[in-house]
């Protein structure tokens, strides 16, 4: 007689990688803390900075990964985009800051500290002006680099967007505002991508659970926020709340037409400007 263990469905492990930022942590709260029933799937979480995740995606390291949309241009053969989980700014986005008041028309003459060449912020800035010189600096050291004179300006992608003025820095341009004026669209920064070789059925199943995790966090905001706070790099709770609200919103639950159009337009403009060497095939799961 067969033992009853033969009837136990096999647990399939899905590797999920995302950044240790409060907005990503907030999104994955339901899954990371086992609050959700996941029907024979076990989600194994790895936390890495976005620059490392962008590099890992080129090698297809994780089943599901957070990724900059700029980096997605180079892995779209291996990964499809999930229809949720994106960080999209509607009329706001990465900010270029300088030590003294400067005009956006001067950007081409500057050396700018940027958080990585595969970030969407860098792509958007290059679309705005392709003349500037740049140095790569870890995102959490950019304000100090600018204050210390290591660069003329810095490109801020994280919570520094909310308190650069407390550091005596001046806004040169908000790329999300500029992008909206140019296109009427939101500016997409990063999304979640899933390996195509998992097959359509498994991709859809994983997608459903990740969507439920975001929904769960939005419905249990206080708990999800206090979980995310441990990843918030000494941010005050009200600042973390503002930061999460900026980057986890209704466009995170579903891109909608405008969100999808924003992704297509960003990558198309990047190609048109000669920054991305090829046209990018964009597929959303489901």
Beta strands, then each sheet from edge to edge (+ up, - down):
strand 1: 12-18
strand 2: 41-47
strand 3: 64-68
strand 4: 79-81
strand 5: 87-89
strand 6: 95-98
strand 7: 111-114
strand 8: 133-136
strand 9: 153-156
strand 10: 170-174
strand 11: 187-195
sheet 1: 2+ 1+ 3+ 11- 4+
sheet 2: 2+ 1+ 3+ 11- 5+
sheet 3: 8+ 7+ 9+ 6- 10+
end
